[in-house]
Structures are given as C-alpha cells and as structure tokens.
Amino acid sequence: MEKTTENLLVWYAKHKRNLPWRESTNPYQIWLSEIILQQTRVDQGTAYYLRFISAFPTVFDLAKADEESVLKLWQGLGYYSRARNLRFAAQMVVEKFNGQFPASYDLLLTLKGVGPYTAAAIASIAFNVPVPVVDGNVFRVISRLMASDLPIDRPSGLKFTREQMLQMIPAHEPGNFNQAVMELGAMVCKPVNPDCNGCPIQTQCLAHASKSTSNLPVKAGKQKVTPLNIRYAMVIFKDQIVVRLRSEKGIWQGLYDFPELNFKQDEMGCLQEAETLFGTKMTLLKRSSTFTHLLSHRRISADVCVFHAEQVPITSADCQLIALSALATLPVPRLIEKMLPLAENLI
C-alpha cells in the first residue's frame, strides 16, 4: 500500500489539473467548489465557481445574500437544494462558528448540505485531517485496484472502499492523496477505455493483472427513470406575463416557472381551462413543440401554450404578473430557461 500511495502522490504533483480552488487551502473555497462539483462536470462547474467567488468572495458575503440571487447565480446547475443549502450553511458558519469553518470532520458534518464526502474533502485539504473521501472516481479506482466485485451502490462496497482508503491515506499529505485518487479516476482510470498504460499504479492494479478492468466497478442496480408530462401556460397581458413561484417542497423550490394546464387536452380544451383559471377571455397565440429534460430519476416532457389575455388575469397566491423584460432576471429551472425565447420574442 505504501508504494501505491507514493506513486499516486508523485503522479498527482506532476499531472494535476490547474483548477482555481487548488490555488489555496481556504476552506470556504474548497467547500464552495465541492458543493458546485456535485453532479456537475469540472469544465461546467469551474465557470460557476468563479462567478460565485466574484459575487460572494467570503462566507460572510454569501451568508448575507438573499435566496433569489443565489438561485439565479446557480441557474443551470440543477439540484437546486444544493444552492439553498449553500446559503443556509454559510449562515451557520457565520452564526455558530464566527465565520471560521470548523476543522473537525464531525463538526463539518453538522453544516447543512455537507455529507461525508464533502466533510472529508474540506477536513483533509484545508486542515490536513487524514480522513478519506469516497466519490464515484474513488469507487472506480479502488474497485479496480483491488479487483473488488462488491457493489459500490451497497453498504458493503462503501465500507470496503473506505477501509482501503484508510489504509493508504498518509498522515502528512491527506489532502493531496484524496485529490490524487479522485484525479486518477477522472483523468486516467475512466469508466470506459481507461488509460492503463498511463496509470502510475498499474503494477499494483489487480484488475489490470486479471484483465477485468472493463467489468469493474459493479453496481447492484440503477434507479428507475419515470416519465412526467407537463403543459405550461404563458399568459401575456400587454407587456406583462404571469409567472409562478414554486414554494412547495421539491427540487425546484424557490424557482419560477409558469402555471400548468392539463396536458391531455386539445388546444380548445387548454384555451377553455386557461380562461376559467385566469378569469378573462384569451387568444391562443401558439403552442410549442415538446421540450425534454432528463433528471436522475425522471424524464420530463413539456410543451407551452402561449395566450394573450384581453383583461388583467386573475392570479392565485403563488402566481404574479411581472414585466416581460424582467423575466430573464428570475431564477428558473433549466427546462424553463429553454422555453424563455417563446416569451422574449413577444417583447
């Protein structure tokens, strides 16, 4: 194991990518980057990281921000609970820890939205605490290194991976070691067509020796993706449009979209429902083609009926009439962002 650790550290020092959050051991920057990079590619996440650091240079700045501005800056990254938790955790750091991130792994876990992986990353990189990280890249590297067929989406696979990482992590460079394993998984030990010839631990890799690399890691089963159909109503009155704030619990909480109609209806049925819903005569201007959006557990298919209202539409408590020109300033889900040109063309 010592040889494996040494080879990884030497390789990482020479081949690591030049990423902005690696320029310091500031725990705020490390925390911010790790939250952004959850479920997000590095190339996409880097741009968001730089925007957040520019808008909120310190944890105090983020703690003072209003939720809508944080969600707007997050727009396009998905999994919006991460953005809400980000702001809430910043407030916790300011209020409970006087603006200083705790160096303790256990205390880091008390922050909203910080799980074992993120806590381990902050503790090891910022504070040199020898606690291992475990993410998809680490699962893949360890499964292949040890030729383990334990399913990585089951407790037995997680326990095995953590035990192996604990045996290898060095007390003097825990942060660099954790990053080395993750970097190896991202750049060399890829899910498909891994670069085994460029791997610094090829000679220690049991999967390479047994030619079983392509069969590892093992997963017990994937989550079923269920379809969801939505029909939205864009209701235009003069230079204004009706939007809906999603206040209910869910992945889009705190974001804006449009009122919904029964997707099973034909155009005449949609027109009649819209007139009843908003209490005014309508003209159906257009009906869009279908927009699709794939989440980890759901495939959304949505279209839009664009209406012109003859009088001021009556809106429910969660809806409001805003200027069309202000539509682009609202935080919206990626699916709604795809639809905005339909309204922008009417300005």
C-alpha positions as CSV (number, residue, x, y, z in Angstrom):
1,M,0.0,0.0,0.0
2,E,2.9,2.4,0.7
3,K,4.2,2.1,-2.8
4,T,0.7,2.8,-4.2
5,T,0.4,5.9,-2.1
6,E,3.8,7.1,-3.0
7,N,3.2,6.6,-6.8
8,L,-0.1,8.4,-6.6
9,L,1.3,11.4,-4.8
10,V,4.2,11.7,-7.3
11,W,1.9,11.4,-10.2
12,Y,-0.5,14.0,-8.8
13,A,2.2,16.5,-8.2
14,K,3.2,16.3,-11.9
15,H,-0.1,15.8,-13.7
16,K,-2.8,17.5,-11.6
17,R,-5.1,20.0,-13.5
18,N,-4.7,23.7,-12.8
19,L,-8.0,24.4,-11.1
20,P,-8.8,27.7,-9.3
21,W,-9.8,26.2,-6.0
22,R,-6.5,24.3,-5.8
23,E,-4.6,27.6,-5.6
24,S,-5.1,27.8,-1.8
25,T,-6.3,25.7,1.2
26,N,-9.0,28.2,2.1
27,P,-11.9,26.0,3.5
28,Y,-14.6,28.4,2.1
29,Q,-13.2,28.0,-1.4
30,I,-12.8,24.2,-1.1
31,W,-16.4,23.9,0.3
32,L,-17.8,26.0,-2.4
33,S,-16.1,24.1,-5.2
34,E,-17.1,20.7,-3.7
35,I,-20.8,21.7,-3.5
36,I,-20.8,23.0,-7.0
37,L,-19.0,19.9,-8.4
38,Q,-21.6,17.5,-7.0
39,Q,-23.4,16.1,-10.1
40,T,-21.5,18.6,-12.2
41,R,-18.6,18.3,-14.7
42,V,-15.4,20.2,-13.8
43,D,-15.5,22.3,-17.0
44,Q,-19.0,23.5,-16.3
45,G,-18.5,23.8,-12.6
46,T,-15.4,26.0,-12.9
47,A,-17.3,28.8,-14.5
48,Y,-20.0,28.7,-11.8
49,Y,-17.3,28.6,-9.1
50,L,-15.6,31.7,-10.5
51,R,-19.0,33.5,-10.7
52,F,-19.8,32.7,-7.0
53,I,-16.3,33.7,-5.8
54,S,-16.7,37.0,-7.7
55,A,-20.2,37.6,-6.3
56,F,-19.5,36.3,-2.8
57,P,-15.8,36.5,-2.0
58,T,-16.2,35.3,1.6
59,V,-18.6,33.2,3.6
60,F,-19.9,36.4,5.2
61,D,-20.9,37.7,1.7
62,L,-22.7,34.5,0.9
63,A,-24.5,34.4,4.3
64,K,-25.9,37.9,3.7
65,A,-27.2,37.1,0.2
66,D,-30.9,36.7,-0.5
67,E,-32.1,33.3,-1.7
68,E,-33.3,34.5,-5.1
69,S,-29.9,36.0,-6.0
70,V,-28.1,32.7,-5.0
71,L,-30.6,30.7,-7.0
72,K,-30.2,32.9,-10.1
73,L,-26.4,32.6,-9.9
74,W,-26.9,28.8,-9.6
75,Q,-29.3,28.6,-12.5
76,G,-28.4,25.8,-15.0
77,L,-26.6,23.6,-12.4
78,G,-29.7,21.7,-11.3
79,Y,-30.3,20.1,-7.9
80,Y,-31.3,23.4,-6.5
81,S,-31.4,22.2,-3.0
82,R,-27.6,22.5,-3.1
83,A,-27.9,26.2,-3.7
84,R,-30.4,26.7,-0.8
85,N,-28.2,24.6,1.5
86,L,-25.2,26.5,0.4
87,R,-26.6,29.8,1.7
88,F,-28.0,28.2,4.8
89,A,-24.6,26.5,5.6
90,A,-22.9,29.9,5.1
91,Q,-25.2,31.4,7.7
92,M,-24.4,28.5,10.1
93,V,-20.7,29.1,9.7
94,V,-21.1,32.8,10.5
95,E,-23.6,32.4,13.3
96,K,-22.3,29.2,15.0
97,F,-18.5,29.4,14.2
98,N,-17.9,33.1,13.9
99,G,-17.2,32.8,10.2
100,Q,-14.5,30.2,10.6
101,F,-15.1,26.7,9.1
102,P,-14.6,24.0,11.8
103,A,-11.5,21.8,11.3
104,S,-13.3,18.8,12.8
105,Y,-14.8,16.3,10.4
106,D,-17.7,15.7,12.8
107,L,-18.5,19.4,13.1
108,L,-18.3,19.9,9.3
109,L,-21.0,17.2,9.0
110,T,-23.3,19.4,11.0
111,L,-23.4,22.0,8.2
112,K,-26.4,22.0,6.0
113,G,-25.8,20.0,2.8
114,V,-22.4,18.7,3.9
115,G,-22.2,14.9,3.8
116,P,-19.3,12.5,4.5
117,Y,-17.6,13.2,1.1
118,T,-17.6,17.0,1.4
119,A,-16.7,17.0,5.0
120,A,-13.7,14.7,4.3
121,A,-12.6,16.9,1.4
122,I,-12.6,20.0,3.5
123,A,-11.1,18.4,6.5
124,S,-8.2,16.7,4.6
125,I,-7.5,19.5,2.1
126,A,-7.9,22.6,4.3
127,F,-6.9,21.2,7.7
128,N,-4.7,18.1,6.9
129,V,-7.0,15.7,8.8
130,P,-6.4,12.1,7.5
131,V,-9.9,11.2,6.6
132,P,-10.6,9.6,3.2
133,V,-13.0,10.9,0.6
134,V,-15.2,8.5,-1.3
135,D,-16.9,9.6,-4.6
136,G,-17.6,7.9,-7.9
137,N,-14.0,8.2,-9.1
138,V,-12.6,6.8,-5.8
139,F,-15.1,3.9,-6.0
140,R,-13.8,3.1,-9.5
141,V,-10.1,3.3,-8.7
142,I,-10.3,1.2,-5.5
143,S,-12.6,-1.4,-7.1
144,R,-10.1,-1.9,-9.9
145,L,-7.0,-1.6,-7.8
146,M,-8.3,-4.4,-5.5
147,A,-10.4,-6.3,-8.2
148,S,-13.4,-6.0,-5.8
149,D,-16.7,-7.2,-7.1
150,L,-18.6,-5.7,-4.1
151,P,-21.4,-3.5,-5.5
152,I,-20.4,0.2,-5.0
153,D,-24.1,1.2,-4.5
154,R,-24.5,-1.0,-1.5
155,P,-23.1,-0.6,2.1
156,S,-20.7,-3.4,1.7
157,G,-19.0,-1.7,-1.2
158,L,-18.8,1.6,0.6
159,K,-17.4,0.0,3.7
160,F,-14.7,-1.8,1.7
161,T,-13.7,1.3,-0.2
162,R,-13.4,3.4,2.9
163,E,-11.3,0.7,4.6
164,Q,-8.9,0.5,1.7
165,M,-8.6,4.3,1.5
166,L,-7.9,4.5,5.3
167,Q,-5.0,2.0,4.9
168,M,-3.4,4.1,2.1
169,I,-4.0,7.7,3.2
170,P,-0.8,9.3,4.5
171,A,-0.9,11.5,7.7
172,H,1.5,14.1,6.1
173,E,-0.5,14.7,2.8
174,P,-4.1,13.5,3.3
175,G,-5.5,16.3,1.1
176,N,-3.1,15.7,-1.8
177,F,-3.7,11.9,-1.6
178,N,-7.5,12.3,-1.7
179,Q,-7.2,14.6,-4.7
180,A,-4.8,12.2,-6.4
181,V,-7.2,9.3,-6.2
182,M,-10.1,11.4,-7.5
183,E,-7.9,12.9,-10.2
184,L,-6.7,9.5,-11.3
185,G,-10.3,8.4,-11.6
186,A,-11.3,11.5,-13.6
187,M,-8.3,11.6,-16.0
188,V,-6.9,8.0,-16.3
189,C,-9.0,5.3,-14.7
190,K,-12.1,6.4,-16.6
191,P,-15.3,4.4,-16.8
192,V,-14.8,3.5,-20.4
193,N,-11.4,3.0,-22.1
194,P,-9.2,3.7,-19.1
195,D,-5.6,4.7,-19.9
196,C,-3.9,1.8,-18.1
197,N,-0.6,2.4,-19.8
198,G,-0.5,5.9,-18.3
199,C,-1.6,4.8,-14.8
200,P,1.0,5.3,-12.0
201,I,-0.3,2.3,-10.1
202,Q,-0.7,-0.1,-13.0
203,T,1.7,-2.6,-11.5
204,Q,-0.3,-2.8,-8.2
205,C,-3.7,-3.0,-10.0
206,L,-5.3,-6.4,-9.6
207,A,-8.0,-5.7,-12.2
208,H,-5.3,-4.9,-14.8
209,A,-3.4,-8.1,-13.9
210,S,-6.6,-10.2,-14.3
211,K,-7.9,-8.3,-17.4
212,S,-11.1,-7.5,-15.5
213,T,-10.9,-3.7,-15.7
214,S,-13.9,-3.3,-18.0
215,N,-16.1,-5.3,-15.6
216,L,-15.4,-3.1,-12.6
217,P,-16.8,-1.4,-10.6
218,V,-20.0,-3.4,-10.0
219,K,-23.4,-1.9,-9.4
220,A,-26.3,-3.8,-7.9
221,G,-29.0,-1.8,-9.8
222,K,-29.9,1.5,-11.3
223,Q,-32.7,3.8,-10.2
224,K,-35.8,3.6,-12.4
225,V,-36.4,6.7,-14.5
226,T,-40.1,7.7,-14.6
227,P,-41.8,9.9,-17.2
228,L,-43.5,13.2,-16.4
229,N,-45.7,15.2,-18.8
230,I,-46.3,18.9,-18.2
231,R,-48.2,21.6,-20.2
232,Y,-47.4,25.2,-19.2
233,A,-49.5,28.3,-19.9
234,M,-47.6,31.5,-20.8
235,V,-50.2,34.2,-20.2
236,I,-49.4,37.6,-21.7
237,F,-51.2,40.8,-20.9
238,K,-49.8,43.8,-22.8
239,D,-46.1,43.8,-21.8
240,Q,-46.5,41.5,-18.8
241,I,-46.5,37.8,-18.2
242,V,-47.8,35.5,-15.4
243,V,-45.2,33.6,-13.5
244,R,-45.4,31.1,-10.7
245,L,-43.1,30.9,-7.7
246,R,-42.7,27.3,-6.6
247,S,-42.9,27.5,-2.8
248,E,-43.7,23.8,-2.2
249,K,-41.0,21.3,-1.2
250,G,-39.2,19.8,-4.1
251,I,-36.2,20.1,-6.4
252,W,-37.5,23.4,-7.9
253,Q,-38.4,25.1,-4.6
254,G,-37.7,28.8,-4.7
255,L,-37.6,28.9,-8.5
256,Y,-40.0,30.3,-11.0
257,D,-42.0,28.6,-13.8
258,F,-45.4,29.0,-15.3
259,P,-48.9,27.9,-14.4
260,E,-49.8,24.4,-15.5
261,L,-52.7,23.1,-17.6
262,N,-54.0,19.5,-18.2
263,F,-51.6,18.1,-20.7
264,K,-54.1,15.6,-22.0
265,Q,-56.4,18.3,-23.5
266,D,-56.5,19.5,-27.1
267,E,-55.9,23.2,-27.9
268,M,-59.6,24.2,-27.4
269,G,-59.7,22.5,-24.1
270,C,-56.5,24.3,-23.0
271,L,-58.0,27.6,-24.0
272,Q,-61.2,27.0,-22.0
273,E,-59.2,25.9,-19.0
274,A,-57.0,29.0,-19.2
275,E,-59.9,31.3,-19.5
276,T,-61.5,29.7,-16.4
277,L,-58.3,29.7,-14.5
278,F,-57.4,33.4,-15.1
279,G,-61.0,34.8,-15.4
280,T,-60.6,36.5,-18.7
281,K,-61.1,35.9,-22.4
282,M,-57.9,34.6,-24.1
283,T,-56.4,34.2,-27.5
284,L,-54.2,31.2,-28.1
285,L,-51.1,32.6,-29.9
286,K,-49.1,29.5,-30.3
287,R,-48.4,26.0,-28.9
288,S,-44.8,25.0,-28.7
289,S,-43.2,21.7,-29.7
290,T,-42.1,19.4,-26.8
291,F,-39.2,20.3,-24.6
292,T,-37.4,17.5,-22.8
293,H,-35.4,17.5,-19.6
294,L,-33.7,14.4,-18.1
295,L,-33.1,14.2,-14.3
296,S,-31.5,11.3,-12.5
297,H,-34.9,9.8,-11.6
298,R,-37.3,11.5,-14.1
299,R,-37.7,12.3,-17.7
300,I,-39.8,15.5,-18.2
301,S,-41.6,16.2,-21.4
302,A,-43.2,19.6,-21.5
303,D,-44.9,22.0,-24.0
304,V,-46.2,25.5,-23.8
305,C,-49.4,27.2,-24.8
306,V,-48.9,31.0,-25.2
307,F,-52.0,33.1,-24.6
308,H,-52.9,36.7,-24.9
309,A,-55.3,37.9,-22.2
310,E,-57.9,40.5,-23.0
311,Q,-58.0,41.8,-19.4
312,V,-55.7,41.6,-16.4
313,P,-55.6,37.9,-15.5
314,I,-56.7,36.9,-12.0
315,T,-53.8,35.1,-10.4
316,S,-53.6,32.7,-7.4
317,A,-51.5,33.2,-4.4
318,D,-48.4,31.6,-5.9
319,C,-48.6,33.5,-9.2
320,Q,-47.8,37.1,-10.1
321,L,-47.8,39.4,-13.1
322,I,-44.4,40.8,-14.0
323,A,-42.9,42.8,-16.8
324,L,-41.8,40.6,-19.8
325,S,-38.4,42.4,-19.6
326,A,-37.9,41.2,-16.1
327,L,-38.4,37.5,-16.9
328,A,-34.7,36.9,-17.6
329,T,-33.7,38.1,-14.1
330,L,-35.7,35.4,-12.3
331,P,-34.1,32.1,-11.2
332,V,-35.7,29.4,-13.2
333,P,-35.1,25.6,-13.8
334,R,-33.1,24.7,-16.9
335,L,-36.3,23.4,-18.5
336,I,-38.0,26.8,-18.2
337,E,-34.8,28.5,-19.4
338,K,-35.2,26.6,-22.7
339,M,-38.7,28.0,-23.1
340,L,-38.0,31.7,-22.4
341,P,-37.3,32.6,-26.1
342,L,-41.0,32.0,-26.7
343,A,-41.8,34.9,-24.4
344,E,-38.8,37.0,-25.4
345,N,-39.9,37.0,-29.0
346,L,-43.1,38.8,-27.9
347,I,-41.3,41.7,-26.2
